Amino acid sequence: MAKFNTKQTDEINKIIEEINKVAKPGAEIGARNKVTLNGLLKVNKVTKKAKFFNCQREYSDAIVTFFTKEKGLVRSKFHMSAQETIFLIS
């Protein structure tokens, strides 16, 4: 896992707090471009809506890993590394 400086850690923690407010047990989390994810959800006939959170590309994997390891969320099959948007499907 990458090492982050204090400023980056603060930015990551702010995003984590924002996601944590709406994250529910059993939700799926991942990182993907909004347009691409919406297309994938439609093609795969997923009826649940995704909630999006902006972040730096460098932070997306760390945030998704935090939620899968620490909060017990499921990593989505639509997840892709180094993306500008974190999504939560619940």
N, C-alpha and C positions, 0 to 999 in steps of 0.2 A: 504494500500500500504506500502511496506517496506521502511524503512529509510536507506539511503545510505550515506556513508562518502564522504569526498571531492574527494578522488581518484576514488571511484566508480562512483560518479557523473560525473567526467571528462571523464571517459571511456564511460559511457552511452551517454554523449553529443557528443563524437566523432562518435559513431555509428549512432546517430540520424542525424548528419550532413551528413554522408555518404549516408544514406537512403534518406534524404531530397533532395539530388542532383538528384535522379532519380524518386522520387515519383511524380505521376501525379494524379489529381483529378479522382475519380472513381476507383482507384487501390485497390486491396485487399492486406491486410497485415496479417501476422500471424507468428507463430513460429512452426517449424517442422523439423525433420531430413531430409536431402536432398534426400536420397534414398527412404524413405517412401513417401515423398511428390511427387517425380517424379512418383512413382508407382500409387499413388492416382490420380494424374492428368491424367495419361494414362488410367486407369480403368474408370474414370468418363468422358473420352473423352473431356478434356479441352485442347483447342488448344493453349491457351496463354502460354508463357514461364515464368518461375519463375526466379527472380534474388535473389541470396542468399547473406546474410551478417552474418558473424560469430560474436558471442557474448558469454558472460558467461550465464549459465543457470539461474542464479539469476536475470539477467537483462531483459530477454526476455519479461516477462509480462509487466514490466514497459515501455519498448520501444513500444510494440504493443498498450498498453493503451494510451500512449502519442499520437501516430499517429491516433488512432480512435477518441479520444476526442478533441485534439487540431488541427489536420490537416484534419479531416473529412474523413479519409480513412475507408473503410469497413473492418471489421474483417472477415477473411476468414473462411469458414466452416471447413477448414482443420487445423485450428489453434489448438495447444495443448500447455498447460502450461509447463514452465520450460524446454525449448529446447535450444540447442546450436546454432541454426541457425534461423535467421529471414528471411522470404521470402516476396517478393513483386511480385504480379501478376498483370500485366497491359497489 
